[in-house]
Amino acid sequence: MLGFIILQIEAIGKPIDSFGGYGYTTIMKIAYLADHAEHVSTVASWIFHEWDYLTPGVTLEQVEAKFQGHLSRDSIPLTLIALADAGQYTGSLVGTASLLVRDLATRTDLSPWLACVYVPPAQRNQGIGTRIVQAIAGVAGRLQVDRLYLFTRDKEPFYVRLGWHAMDKAEYHDQPVVIMVRMTYIADEYIRRMSTSGG
Ligand SMILES: CC(C)(COP(=O)(O)OP(=O)(O)OC[C@H]1O[C@@H](n2cnc3c(N)ncnc32)[C@H](O)[C@@H]1OP(=O)(O)O)[C@@H](O)C(=O)NCCC(=O)NCCS
């Protein structure tokens, strides 16, 4: 595999820029879960298994029902998915992220939230997470959202590279988390330079 990547993505049917990365070639597109409801159960399973230790008592069926409520393109909550778009894996699900009205129960003053960001282990470090987070910010901007929030236990450096800023600390199920904010009008070029400069 060549040491230079071209990551080609179609953002919601519209091509967006290519950028260099770390030595894989991934062709993917970003889509609304609303247009691929057949992937609801996989998305729900990923999210359930990644974070179920934090929410004992919540069942996979309940998480699946939650994502069934995300089948929207023009209103929040909604979910985006990343799909492989070349070769034998075309159409395979390779990532997801959601835009929620509420997330951290102690901060109902903040809305909306980026949440449920997940790329399967075998697909990580190819820029998929970066692109789906950027796509969520783009969708939020289109929906007239000025400020988008998230909270994270250990991924602050990843989000800082994408134009997010730490704004507060909090606890989530007794674990310390950082609340971050991102203005949705930050230019794509700025984000691109941040994500390729290594921090
Ligand atoms: C966090 C997560 C979504 C990232 O997905 P990913 O597809 O691996 O993300 P990317 O490939 O875009 O970025 C991964 C790393 O490669 C780096 N990278 C990728 N492409 C790059 C590029 N072109 N230039 C510079 N760095 C790049 C990123 O900066 C990042 O570095 P880090 O490990 O220090 O954060 C994934 O690890 C995951 O699903 N983790 C489990 C769930 C989770 O923690 N979700 C976030 C909750 S807040």
The ligand as a Gaussian input file, in Angstrom:
#p B3LYP/6-31G(d) Opt

LIG

0 1
 C      -12.444000       8.087000      18.227000
 C      -12.657000       7.337000      16.914000
 C      -14.066000       7.597000      16.416000
 C      -11.656000       7.868000      15.889000
 O      -11.951000       7.245000      14.636000
 P      -10.835000       7.111000      13.508000
 O      -11.500000       6.753000      12.241000
 O       -9.719000       6.262000      13.971000
 O      -10.355000       8.632000      13.439000
 P       -9.266000       9.254000      12.464000
 O       -8.625000       8.206000      11.645000
 O       -9.881000      10.395000      11.793000
 O       -8.243000       9.798000      13.500000
 C       -7.543000       8.878000      14.335000
 C       -6.158000       9.343000      14.578000
 O       -5.442000       9.451000      13.378000
 C       -5.077000      10.787000      13.211000
 N       -5.227000      11.126000      11.789000
 C       -6.001000      10.529000      10.893000
 N       -5.880000      11.140000       9.695000
 C       -4.998000      12.137000       9.857000
 C       -4.443000      13.127000       9.018000
 N       -4.776000      13.222000       7.753000
 N       -3.557000      13.979000       9.540000
 C       -3.215000      13.924000      10.828000
 N       -3.713000      13.018000      11.672000
 C       -4.578000      12.142000      11.194000
 C       -6.009000      11.554000      14.046000
 O       -5.494000      12.801000      14.418000
 C       -6.167000      10.659000      15.244000
 O       -5.103000      10.735000      16.158000
 P       -5.309000      10.380000      17.720000
 O       -5.330000       8.906000      17.832000
 O       -4.142000      10.986000      18.388000
 O       -6.623000      10.976000      18.147000
 C      -12.409000       5.818000      17.100000
 O      -11.129000       5.619000      17.672000
 C      -13.443000       5.137000      17.949000
 O      -14.500000       4.750000      17.481000
 N      -13.150000       4.955000      19.261000
 C      -14.077000       4.287000      20.179000
 C      -15.293000       5.143000      20.479000
 C      -14.921000       6.540000      20.959000
 O      -14.056000       6.723000      21.819000
 N      -15.608000       7.553000      20.397000
 C      -15.396000       8.932000      20.747000
 C      -16.166000       9.260000      21.964000
 S      -15.920000      10.958000      22.461000

